Amino acid sequence: MTFDIEIEGFIPPIFTATQRVGKVVEQHFQGTSLTFSIQDGPEAGQTVKHVHVHILPRKTGDFSRNDSVYDELQKHDKEDCAATWRSEEEMAAEAAALRVYFQ
């Protein structure tokens, strides 16, 4: 993982949290790399009106074209079919599994 700047006070808190969560996500999902995405404004694909960072674990060959991950993100955010989204229960189970890494 290359997002590993350790200079205290150099990284704003959101990036400190992103780095910490990214390490957990990469480990939990057996990724070998991470893609971080911040979409700021509707033209950039932002669909909710608060700042957040997408942290995507990556593996060799997960996309035939590396940048296709952004196409998938944009497509996912525009899907208006709740049937394609994870349920509240699925997200809660995933959060519980990830929470143990932070205790």
Phi and psi in degrees as a GROMACS rama.xvg file:
@    title "Ramachandran Plot"
@    xaxis  label "Phi"
@    yaxis  label "Psi"
@TYPE xy
-96.0402  -12.9359  THR-2
-79.5794  74.5086  PHE-3
-139.918  51.5478  ASP-4
-82.9062  126.768  ILE-5
-112.502  16.3588  GLU-6
-82.5401  111.729  ILE-7
-56.6823  132.662  GLU-8
83.6032  -8.45439  GLY-9
-80.8773  -34.1882  PHE-10
-100.782  126.978  ILE-11
-58.7305  154.909  PRO-12
-52.957  -35.9129  PRO-13
-62.7413  -35.4097  ILE-14
-79.1102  -28.2512  PHE-15
-63.8603  -46.0058  THR-16
-64.8752  -41.1703  ALA-17
-60.7204  -43.7625  THR-18
-61.9799  -45.2275  GLN-19
-64.6495  -47.6613  ARG-20
-66.634  -38.6449  VAL-21
-58.801  -41.9851  GLY-22
-61.2071  -40.1583  LYS-23
-68.5988  -46.7056  VAL-24
-60.8581  -44.4181  VAL-25
-60.5295  -44.7768  GLU-26
-66.6295  -49.8558  GLN-27
-61.0542  -41.3121  HIS-28
-96.5501  13.4342  PHE-29
50.9728  43.6766  GLN-30
-79.8002  163.81  GLY-31
-113.775  -10.0529  THR-32
-156.34  173.556  SER-33
-134.527  146.739  LEU-34
-113.144  127.74  THR-35
-107.093  136.115  PHE-36
-137.749  128.268  SER-37
-121.482  123.737  ILE-38
-110.145  110.711  GLN-39
-112.083  99.1309  ASP-40
105.638  152.286  GLY-41
-60.982  -35.3988  PRO-42
-68.5311  -20.4439  GLU-43
-90.7863  -1.95939  ALA-44
101.122  3.75318  GLY-45
-66.6056  127.061  GLN-46
-116.245  -9.05513  THR-47
-122.737  150.208  VAL-48
-96.0028  48.5684  LYS-49
-148.951  153.121  HIS-50
-73.1745  136.749  VAL-51
-156.968  160.965  HIS-52
-119.041  127.28  VAL-53
-81.0791  129.474  HIS-54
-118.582  109.926  ILE-55
-115.187  114.733  LEU-56
-69.6525  139.771  PRO-57
-123.3  153.415  ARG-58
-137.113  155.332  LYS-59
-55.0427  127.809  THR-60
79.4819  9.29888  GLY-61
-65.9205  -25.0652  ASP-62
-135.899  140.005  PHE-63
-66.7713  -32.1205  SER-64
-118.574  118.395  ARG-65
-50.4221  -44.698  ASN-66
-75.0309  -1.73631  ASP-67
-63.078  -17.7717  SER-68
-58.0492  -35.075  VAL-69
-71.8531  -35.4623  TYR-70
-62.0695  -43.2851  ASP-71
-65.7128  -39.734  GLU-72
-60.3947  -46.9224  LEU-73
-63.9284  -41.6877  GLN-74
-65.0723  -44.0763  LYS-75
-60.4512  -45.2332  HIS-76
-66.4422  -22.1984  ASP-77
-96.6042  -8.63647  LYS-78
-64.9915  130.912  GLU-79
-110.521  23.8074  ASP-80
-112.836  106.734  CYS-81
-58.9186  -22.603  ALA-82
-65.1209  -22.9657  ALA-83
-89.6459  -9.3874  THR-84
-88.1587  158.349  TRP-85
-72.4407  148.39  ARG-86
-76.2079  163.869  SER-87
-57.2533  -38.8122  GLU-88
-65.4072  -41.7528  GLU-89
-63.8722  -43.2123  GLU-90
-66.7827  -37.9256  MET-91
-65.3649  -39.8145  ALA-92
-65.1442  -41.6524  ALA-93
-65.0966  -42.7916  GLU-94
-60.7624  -41.011  ALA-95
-64.1684  -40.5057  ALA-96
-65.7551  -38.1893  ALA-97
-77.1473  -30.4508  LEU-98
-58.202  -34.2002  ARG-99
-61.1087  -26.7792  VAL-100
-69.224  -20.62  TYR-101
-101.196  2.20346  PHE-102
